[in-house]
């Protein structure tokens, strides 16, 4: 086995953003998955000092026959969502509704939250995945190709949202994307 990437030491502080770019097949997604602990490192270690991290993958494999709304996909990012029966608590449901509707408004999906996930456009899909990460209020967000399948207007809109989140909430962002031709 040969390392695809040798970074040495990388330190990212709150409020910073780092962009890692490379060609197709260069190992960017492998790098992202190794940071998340999904793929074992050949050597070294990853130290996370952020109390909460979030990951926005390139894509997700949802069963398109299962009718999930954008609201439900975003709510999956809520702390405690995975705890058995937590979603039955009226207090949890109120907290979830407030948090999800706040992020829906901030990310530009108001009025679209009941749209079925598999019927969403590429931009709505991407916004919902980013909203799912943001709703958990992470200090660190790893975004793997956040601009994939977006037109110029969509890319600019997502970039503006991410910059605002970085600046207003002191979030650390690590973006992984392709080298875009000039």
C-alpha positions, 0 to 999 in steps of 0.5 A: 500500500502506498499513501495517496496523500502525505500532508505532514501536519495540518491545523485548522482553527475555528473560523478558517476555511481550507480548500483542497483541490485535485484531479479526478482519481487523485484521492480527495474523497479517500482523504475525506473518508480517512479524516472521518475514520471511514478508511484506516490511515496507513500511518499517522493519526487524526486529532479532532479537537472540535466538540462536534464535526459534520460531514457533507458527502459527495452523494448519498444513497437513499432509497428513492422509493422511500418518501423522505422530505427535505425536512426529514433529511435535514432533521437527520442531522439533529443531535439525538436523532439517532437515539431510540425514541427521542423523536417521540418527545414533544420537547425534542420535536419542538426543538427539532422544528425550530432548529430545522426551520431556522436552517431551512430559512438560512439555506434558502429552502423555505417553502421547499421543506416538504418536497420529496428528497428524490424529487429535489433539484441538484441545488436543493439536494446540495442545500439539504445535505449542507443544512443537515450538517449545519442543523447540528451546529458543528464547529468543523464541517468537511464538505466533499465536492459541495459544488458538484452538479451546480450551475454558476448561480448555485455555486455562488449561492452555496459559497455565500452560505458557507462564507456566512456560516464561517464568519458569523458562527466561527465554523471551520470549513474544509472543502474538497473539490476538483481543479476547475478549468479556467 
